[in-house]
Amino acid sequence: MSDAAQPTAAEVRAAAEAVKTALDRHLAAVERRSGEDDPAVYEAFNQLAAAAEAYDELLYDRYDEVTPFEIPTAEDSLPPYAGPEEPNAVSVLIRRDYAVAEPQRLRAHAQRVEAADYEDGGDASGTVHGALGILFGEFEPDEIASRHKEFGLEEGDSTLWVTAVEEPPEPGEWLEAPFEGVDPQRVLCRFDVSAVFDDESDDDDSAEADDLQDELGLDEDEDLEPLDADR
């Protein structure tokens, strides 16, 4: 890139300020989120990703430097979009996994629901599968997601796909097999949550620590100690 085509220092600074603003907006959206799939959080996420990408490009063009972070986007895990430019309808596919961490807590909540709904109570809450049926029949999925620990559940992976369709399907058309026939090239966007992302971050931190130990000439059994502020 020629010097004439390089961004100015002021442009790089403005892009950095845009990232700061996007960070504040994203945090505010997260603090006000109404549920796991709050569209305001997704919008703020996308704005933050766009601002960070613009800043990274300008920083590299101007100073031949890069940022130490990367915000994943839907394009990282999807083929190129090949659906209609102006979709007439969308389908939203959601999957959330849970482990039954505390069966007794789960059954206790189900028993309270049964007691409130039936004068003579019921016996479905006596089993884990019965208790799950009662709770998922009583509460919306977003409420269960936000209260999963209260119900004795432990979150696993989750994903949300927004796919473009030509026309809204006829009532009952896909009920027999709701998740079959999804075309990845019609996915407008997707959002994934997984502990594997945390594991990757931990691995990166561990690798950085190992590199630093090598650089300082420390043995494997020597830990890095924090600096004493009074020294």
Beta strands, then each sheet from edge to edge (+ up, - down):
strand 1: 89-100
strand 2: 153-165
strand 3: 187-193
sheet 1: 1+ 2- 3+
end
